[in-house]
Amino acid sequence: MQINQYISNSAYEHNFSSQKPQNFTSRNAMVRELDDIVRITRREFPMSSHTYLEHHFNLSNDACKKMHKFNEGLIGEVRGFSSIDSKPNMRIIKSLETAKELKVGNCNEYARATYLACKLNGYDDVKFLSLFAYNPKTKKIRELDHAVVGVNFKKPTSVDVAGVPTDVYMRTNDGIVLDSWKGYTGFEREVTASFKNDRIFGKLKDGEVMCYRESRQMTGLNRDDLLYLKHKNPNLIKRPKFSLKDALRWLVMDKKQYEYEPMAKHIIETYRFNSGLKGAMTRDELTQFLTNKAYVSQRNAIIKMQDDMHEKHCPTAIIKNVLKQIGRKIFE
């Protein structure tokens, strides 16, 4: 069964009568540009989402039920695999690369990929946002379990949450929300209105209003990290261009810092088997696969150790590393 995650933007209608007069020609042009970013992101990160299946497909269907079980388990594995890294930048990189390779992810993975695409396309004022419901009377706030990307969210509003001043974003005329999980882009008021009428997110209680809070989970990327991800994901960029400075920086950059052992394939095959997906290995095939995997991993570890020893004592490699270290100091 083919799972189609596309949602028509025409499904939502909104009332803009309360907004101040704006120059909609230029504003709509920016929405179209950012909508291109969403389309590129969905094309380069095609991900199957178990939460999407829950809300848009009939899980009594056997094929959907199996796919839901597979996606739910595998997304949990991807998040666990990336979260155990001690370096914040590598947690982000491993999450992006693994979700892209396995083609699974929910709104959080889509928001991460969209944030990266915005950065690589020159948008500086980009924020990773989570959807919340706030009650001004009770001073309580709760998360609505959805992540998006915001552009031009300039000034937050400080609200009282149980006596603690808390920054949230609401009622902005210039802010644009990119929701790649839904394949939708629009001004904040437009998107928030759609959430209020949505059967997934529109579960507001009496007195609550929707708002957004910024998450810091993508702020661990530095300039070298973005350059690395730019080389790894050139199709995320609408007009790919590498300056001479970036080319030289890439030449001397320590790329070994981004090397890691990818998520073990036996985990994927085990989930396929346990979920009963069509084309999954039989029990005997899976057992043989796991045996071969253990042998290959041991052999690759020995080869890597030998290569590292050779590079450590090879005069040519030593000279290259010294020159690269000098180059890296120049770019610091």
C-alpha positions in Angstrom: 0.0 0.0 0.0 1.4 3.4 -1.0 1.1 6.0 1.8 0.6 9.5 0.5 1.4 12.3 3.0 0.2 15.2 0.9 -2.4 17.5 2.3 -4.1 20.0 0.0 -3.6 23.6 1.2 -7.0 24.4 -0.2 -8.6 22.4 2.7 -8.2 25.4 5.0 -10.1 28.7 4.8 -9.3 31.7 7.0 -10.6 35.1 7.9 -8.0 37.9 7.6 -10.4 40.8 8.3 -8.7 41.5 11.6 -5.3 42.1 10.1 -3.9 45.5 9.3 -3.4 46.4 5.6 -0.2 45.0 4.2 1.8 44.9 1.1 0.6 41.3 0.2 2.5 41.2 -3.1 5.9 41.1 -1.5 4.7 39.1 1.6 3.1 36.4 -0.6 6.3 36.2 -2.6 8.2 35.3 0.5 5.6 32.7 1.4 6.0 31.2 -2.0 9.8 31.1 -1.6 9.5 29.4 1.8 7.0 27.0 0.4 9.6 26.0 -2.1 11.9 25.2 0.9 9.1 22.9 2.3 8.8 21.2 -1.1 12.5 20.7 -1.4 12.7 19.3 2.2 9.9 16.8 1.6 11.6 15.7 -1.6 15.0 15.3 -0.1 13.7 13.8 3.2 10.9 11.5 2.1 9.7 10.2 5.5 6.9 7.9 6.5 5.3 9.0 9.8 3.3 6.7 12.1 1.5 9.8 13.6 0.4 10.8 10.1 -0.9 7.2 9.6 -2.8 7.4 12.9 -4.7 10.5 11.9 -5.2 10.1 8.2 -5.5 6.3 7.5 -7.6 3.5 8.8 -5.3 1.4 11.1 -7.8 -1.5 10.9 -6.3 -2.0 7.5 -3.7 -4.7 7.9 -1.1 -3.0 5.6 -1.5 0.3 7.5 -1.3 -1.4 10.9 1.9 -3.1 10.0 3.5 0.0 8.6 2.4 2.0 11.7 4.1 -0.6 14.0 7.3 -0.5 11.9 7.5 3.3 11.7 6.7 3.8 15.4 9.4 1.4 16.5 12.0 2.6 14.0 11.5 6.3 14.8 12.1 5.5 18.4 15.3 3.7 17.5 16.5 6.7 15.4 15.9 9.1 18.2 17.6 6.9 20.8 20.5 6.3 18.4 21.2 10.0 17.9 20.5 11.2 21.5 23.2 9.1 23.1 26.0 11.0 21.4 27.8 13.3 23.8 28.3 16.1 21.2 25.2 18.4 20.6 26.1 18.9 16.9 26.5 15.2 16.3 23.2 14.4 17.9 21.6 16.7 15.3 23.7 15.4 12.4 23.0 11.7 13.2 19.3 12.4 13.6 19.1 14.1 10.2 21.2 11.6 8.3 19.6 8.5 9.9 16.0 9.7 9.3 16.9 10.5 5.7 18.5 7.1 5.1 15.7 5.1 6.7 13.0 7.4 5.4 11.1 7.6 8.7 10.2 10.6 10.8 7.5 12.6 12.5 7.0 16.3 12.8 10.2 16.7 14.9 12.4 15.2 12.2 10.7 17.2 9.5 11.2 20.4 11.4 14.9 19.7 11.9 15.3 19.1 8.1 13.3 22.2 7.3 15.4 24.3 9.7 18.5 23.0 8.0 17.1 23.8 4.5 16.3 27.4 5.6 19.8 27.9 7.0 21.4 26.5 3.9 19.3 28.8 1.7 20.4 31.9 3.5 17.6 32.5 6.0 19.1 33.7 9.2 16.0 34.5 11.3 14.9 30.8 11.7 13.5 29.2 14.8 12.6 25.7 15.7 9.1 26.1 17.3 6.8 23.8 19.3 3.0 24.3 19.4 1.5 25.1 22.9 -1.8 26.0 24.4 -1.8 28.8 27.1 -4.5 29.8 29.5 -4.1 33.5 30.6 -6.6 33.0 33.5 -5.1 29.8 35.1 -1.5 30.7 34.1 -1.0 27.2 32.7 0.7 26.1 29.5 0.8 22.7 27.9 2.5 21.3 24.8 0.4 20.2 21.9 3.0 17.7 20.5 3.8 19.4 17.2 6.9 20.9 15.8 7.3 23.5 13.0 9.8 26.1 11.8 9.2 29.8 12.1 10.8 32.6 9.9 10.6 36.3 10.9 9.4 35.5 14.4 11.0 38.7 15.8 9.8 39.6 19.3 8.3 37.1 21.7 5.5 37.9 24.2 6.3 37.3 27.9 3.4 35.5 29.6 2.9 34.4 33.2 3.2 30.7 33.7 2.7 29.8 37.4 4.5 33.0 38.4 7.4 32.5 36.0 7.8 34.9 33.0 7.8 32.7 29.9 8.5 33.8 26.3 6.0 32.7 23.7 5.2 33.8 20.1 1.7 34.7 19.2 -0.2 37.3 17.0 2.6 38.2 14.6 1.9 39.8 11.3 5.3 39.0 9.6 6.0 35.5 11.0 5.7 32.6 8.6 5.3 29.0 9.7 6.7 26.1 7.7 5.1 22.8 8.5 6.8 20.2 6.3 5.1 17.3 8.1 1.8 18.6 6.6 3.5 20.1 3.5 2.0 23.5 4.3 3.4 27.1 4.5 1.6 30.2 5.6 1.6 33.3 7.8 1.4 32.7 11.5 -2.3 33.7 11.8 -3.3 31.6 8.9 -1.5 28.5 10.2 -2.6 29.0 13.8 -6.2 29.2 12.5 -5.8 26.0 10.7 -4.4 24.3 13.8 -7.4 25.5 15.8 -9.8 23.7 13.3 -7.6 20.7 13.0 -8.8 17.4 14.4 -5.2 16.6 15.5 -4.1 19.8 17.2 -7.4 21.7 17.7 -8.1 20.3 21.2 -8.1 23.6 23.1 -9.7 23.8 26.5 -11.9 26.7 27.6 -9.9 29.9 27.9 -6.8 28.6 26.0 -5.1 30.2 23.1 -2.5 28.7 20.8 1.1 29.9 20.8 4.6 28.8 19.9 7.7 28.3 22.1 11.2 28.2 20.7 13.2 25.1 21.1 17.0 25.3 21.3 17.6 21.8 19.9 19.0 23.0 16.6 21.3 25.7 18.0 24.2 23.3 18.4 25.3 23.6 14.7 28.3 25.8 14.0 29.7 27.1 10.7 31.7 23.9 10.0 28.7 21.8 10.7 26.6 23.7 8.3 29.3 23.5 5.6 29.5 19.7 6.2 25.7 19.4 5.9 25.8 21.6 2.8 28.2 19.2 1.1 26.1 16.2 2.2 22.8 17.7 1.1 23.4 19.9 -2.0 19.9 19.3 -3.3 18.4 21.1 -0.3 19.8 24.4 -1.8 17.7 26.2 -4.4 20.7 27.8 -6.0 23.8 25.9 -4.9 26.9 28.1 -4.6 30.2 27.5 -2.8 32.4 30.6 -2.2 36.2 30.3 -2.5 36.4 30.8 1.2 34.0 27.9 1.8 36.0 25.8 -0.6 39.2 26.5 1.2 37.6 25.9 4.6 36.2 22.6 3.4 39.7 21.6 2.1 41.3 22.0 5.5 38.4 21.0 7.7 38.7 18.0 10.0 36.0 15.8 8.4 36.8 12.8 10.6 35.0 14.5 13.4 31.7 13.7 11.5 32.5 10.0 11.2 30.3 7.6 13.2 29.1 4.0 13.0 25.7 4.1 11.3 22.7 2.6 12.9 23.0 -1.2 12.7 21.1 -2.6 9.7 20.1 -5.6 11.8 17.8 -3.3 13.9 16.0 -2.3 10.8 15.6 -5.9 9.5 14.5 -7.0 12.9 11.7 -4.4 13.0 10.7 -5.4 9.5 10.4 -9.0 10.6 8.6 -8.2 13.9 6.1 -5.9 12.0 5.3 -8.6 9.5 6.1 -6.3 6.5 5.9 -7.8 3.1 9.3 -8.8 1.8 10.8 -9.1 5.3 13.4 -11.8 6.0 12.3 -15.1 7.3 13.4 -16.2 10.8 16.2 -18.3 9.3 17.3 -15.6 6.9 17.4 -13.0 9.7 19.5 -15.4 11.9 22.0 -15.9 9.1 22.0 -12.1 8.4 22.8 -11.4 12.1 25.6 -13.9 12.1 27.2 -12.5 8.9 26.8 -8.9 10.3 28.7 -9.8 13.4 31.6 -11.2 11.3 31.7 -8.2 9.0 31.6 -5.7 11.9 34.6 -7.4 13.5 36.5 -7.5 10.2 35.8 -3.8 9.5 37.0 -2.8 13.0 40.4 -4.6 12.3 40.7 -2.9 8.9 40.0 0.6 10.4 42.5 0.0 13.2 45.2 -0.9 10.6 44.3 2.2 8.5 44.6 4.5 11.5 47.9 3.1 12.5 49.2 3.5 8.9 48.0 7.2 8.8 49.6 7.9 12.2 53.1 6.8 11.0 52.9 7.7 7.3 55.2 10.7 6.5 52.9 12.0 3.8 49.8 11.8 6.0 51.6 13.5 8.8 52.6 16.4 6.6 49.0 16.7 5.2 47.6 16.8 8.7 50.0 19.5 9.9 49.1 21.7 6.9 45.4 21.2 7.6 45.9 22.1 11.2 47.6 25.3 10.1 44.7 26.0 7.7 42.1 25.4 10.4 43.8 28.0 12.7 43.6 30.5 9.9 39.9 30.1 9.6 39.2 30.2 13.4 
